[in-house]
């Protein structure tokens, strides 16, 4: 399930795309337009900056802006930046969550296919398509 953090990260990116790429957009303005707490957005934009999706600038005229054109972002990468690896079930997380029943699990192919469909869906949607 995608949490509010992932959904709000997508809304922040949409807002920045709508404002244009040249100017830094103050976080308080994004918070007002999106009706999201500025404090919560501070956590989200920190993750987006760390992932290299947006740039931040402090001081007068500061705020946030996209690093690239909206057509060069996917919804999947934005959600992953906010929430971590895009996995639908824990048993697909690799060696860390290696399931001892994987070799004879009847449901593993179902979860693998579901994960691929979900991942392909979100990684095929460009930010520019959503805007």
N, C-alpha and C positions, 0 to 999 in steps of 0.2 A: 504494500500500500504506500502511496506517495503521501507524505505528511504535509502539513501546512508549510513547513520550511521549504520543501521542494516546489510547492505551488506558488509560494510568495517569491521565491527566487526567479521563477519564470515571469511573474508579474513585474518584478523590478527590471528584468531585461527587456520586456516589452515596453515598459515606460521609457527606459533609456533609448530604445530604438525609435520610439515615437518622437522623442525630443531632439533627435539628431545626434551626429557623432562628434561635432566640433566643440561644443561647449560642455563644461562640467555642470552637472545637474545636482543641486543641493539635495541631500537626503531628506530634509524636512519637506521639500516639495513633493518628492516621490511618496513619502509617507502620507501626506495629505491627499494626493490624488488617488492613491491606492487604498486609503483608509486602513492602514496598517501602522501599528506602533513603531515610532522611530527607533526605540530601543531594540525591538525585535529585528528591525531592518539592519541595524548596526552589526548584528551577528551574521546575518545573511550576506551582506555585502563584503564582510571580511572574508568569507569563504569564496565568494566570487572573485575577489582580488587575488587571493592566494592561488586560485585555479588559473589565473591569467585571463579571465573573461572580461574583466573591467579594470579601469584605472581609477585611482582615487587621488584627490588633491585636497589638502587642508588649507584653511585660511580664507580670506576674502576671495570670492570667485571660485571657491573650491566645490567639491562634490564628487560625482562619479560620471564616467562615460564609458562607452563600449570601446574595446581595443580593436575590433574589426567590424566589417560590414555585417549587418543582420543576416544576410544570406550565408554567412560563413559560421553560423552557430546552429547547433541542433538542440531541440528540447531535451534530448537525452543527456547531452553533456552538461547542460545547465542544471538539470535535476541531480545528476551525479555530483556536480560541484557542491551542491547544498547538502546532499544526503549520503554521499559515498557510493560505492559500486552499485550499479543497477542490477539487482538480482531479485527474482520473484520468490525464491525459496532458499533457505539457508544451505541446503545440501548441495547447491551448485556453486558455493563459494570457494571451492578448491580444497587444497590440502588442509587448510585451517579447520574446515568443517567436514573433513572426509568421513563419509558414512560407511560404517563397516558392512552395511547391507547393499552397497552400491552394485556389486557384481551380480546380485540376484534380485534386485528391487524391481518389481513389476511396474511401479509408478514413475521411476526415474525418467524413462523416455517421454512420458506425459509432461513432467515438469520441465524437461529440457526443451521440448517443443514450445511449450507455453512461454518459457523465458525468452526463447529466440523471437517469437512473434511479438512479444511485448517490447523487447529491446529494439528490434527492427522498426517497429512503429514509431517509438519516440526518437530514435536516431535518424529517421527519415524526414521528420518534421523540422523545417528550418524556422528560425526566429522570424525571418522575413515573411514566411507563409502565415504565421500567426498574427503578425502585425497587420 
